[in-house]
Amino acid sequence: MKLLVGLGNPGTEYAKTRHNMGFQAVDELVRRFSFDAFKSEHKGLLSKGEINGQKCFVLKPETYMNLSGESVQSVMAFYKIHPKDVIVFHDDLDLPVGKVKVKIGGGSGGHNGIKNIDLHIGVDYMRVRIGVDKNKMIDTANYVLGKPSADEQKILDGLFEQIAQNVELLLNGDMSAFMNKIK
């Protein structure tokens, strides 16, 4: 059993913001693999399905970014999921738009959602960092809560499709092969 977590903030005002890249990534997984409709459970929206025979949950915490770990920990405890079976998708200011890096453990990079998950479950889970770049002319909070340009969103939409096409590699723990497939 795998838990795929997309980080973001609930509400229509945040729907397509840079900080909601995790929500957009897992929405594509749910769509592509015909998961069940999201249901409100464990302080989040939870969907169940299979990816190439592997049972998975997809979670979008509704606790707002800074408290994401509460929802993640609740699902993990209820379904007895170990940190090694958790994959978190989130925005990353230190990567160019549309670039992806995957890692297990390490620091939060200043990402408050990751900090809170680390606090609740430790650091031994997989993180898929989705690049949104940074703009030194705009306050960081305003930047991540802003929407990408149309050109940036087109790049990101293509990236979400690539993530979904290759997610089985992540489920099998092959981070290098996954990153090699993403262009």
Secondary structure by P-SEA (a helix, b strand, c coil): cbbbbbbbbbcccccccccaaaaaaaaaaaaaaccccccccccbbbbbbbcccbbbbbbbccccccaaaaaaaaaaaaaccccccbbbbbbbccccccbbbbbccccccccaaaaaaaacccccbbbbbbbccccccccaaaaaaccccaaaaaaaaaaaaaaaaccccccccaaaaaaaacc
